[in-house]
């Protein structure tokens, strides 16, 4: 075989090998970045349910209307859950209000 053709074939094969190695070395970086992006999009954060103690900021044993604004959906059912129309919820009334809001997904 011609020496020049053999040399060109060797250079071409070395070029293909270098391209293959560079692509394979970049593969873990690309797949790692894609997996974190996929999980960030696929798992939206659901609003978390606050406990009675977390909502009762002034520690008086009741949750009033201003404290209830921190829990999503509680302001809408506040009047239905308030057994004694005093404008504040105790622990039992707060439990009833959470059941009126519905389950969180």
C-alpha positions in Angstrom: 0.0 0.0 0.0 1.1 3.5 -0.7 2.9 5.1 2.3 1.1 8.5 1.8 -2.4 6.8 1.8 -1.5 4.9 4.9 -0.4 8.1 6.7 -3.6 9.9 5.7 -5.7 7.0 6.9 -3.9 7.0 10.2 -4.4 10.8 10.6 -8.1 10.3 9.8 -8.6 7.5 12.3 -6.8 9.5 15.0 -9.2 12.4 14.2 -12.2 10.2 14.5 -10.8 8.8 17.8 -10.3 12.3 19.2 -13.8 13.3 18.3 -15.2 10.2 19.9 -13.2 10.7 23.1 -14.2 14.3 23.4 -17.9 13.5 22.9 -17.8 10.7 25.5 -16.0 12.8 28.0 -18.6 15.5 27.7 -21.5 13.1 28.1 -21.6 12.9 31.9 -21.6 16.7 32.2 -24.5 17.0 29.8 -26.6 14.3 31.3 -26.0 15.6 34.8 -27.2 19.1 33.8 -30.2 17.7 32.0 -31.4 15.6 34.9 -31.3 18.5 37.3 -33.3 20.6 34.9 -35.9 17.9 34.4 -36.4 17.4 38.1 -36.7 21.1 38.7 -39.5 21.4 36.1 -41.2 18.0 36.8 -41.7 18.6 40.6 -43.4 21.9 41.3 -43.6 22.9 45.0 -47.0 22.5 46.5 -48.0 25.1 49.1 -47.4 23.6 52.4 -49.9 23.5 55.2 -48.9 25.5 58.3 -49.6 24.3 61.8 -51.7 26.1 64.2 -48.7 27.1 66.2 -47.0 28.6 63.2 -50.0 30.7 62.3 -50.6 31.9 65.9 -47.8 34.6 65.8 -48.9 36.5 68.9 -49.3 33.2 70.9 -52.7 34.0 72.3 -54.2 30.6 71.5 -56.2 31.9 68.5 -55.7 32.6 64.8 -57.3 35.9 63.8 -58.0 37.1 60.2 -54.6 38.8 59.8 -52.7 35.7 60.9 -54.9 33.5 58.7 -53.7 35.2 55.5 -50.4 33.3 55.7 -52.2 30.0 55.0 -53.5 29.8 51.4 -57.2 29.3 51.2 -57.9 29.9 54.9 -59.3 33.4 54.4 -62.0 32.1 52.1 -63.3 29.6 54.6 -62.7 31.6 57.7 -66.3 32.6 58.4 -67.6 29.0 57.8 -65.1 27.5 60.2 -65.7 30.1 63.0 -68.2 28.4 65.3 -68.4 31.4 67.6 -68.5 34.5 65.4 -65.7 36.2 67.4 -63.4 36.7 64.4 -60.8 34.2 65.5 -60.2 30.4 65.3 -59.1 28.0 68.1 -57.4 24.7 67.4 -60.7 22.8 66.7 -62.0 25.5 64.4 -58.7 25.6 62.6 -58.9 21.8 62.0 -62.4 22.3 60.6 -61.1 25.1 58.4 -58.3 22.9 57.0 -60.9 20.2 56.1 -63.0 22.8 54.3 -60.0 23.9 52.3 -59.5 20.4 51.1 -56.5 18.1 50.7 -53.3 19.5 49.4 -51.6 17.7 46.5 
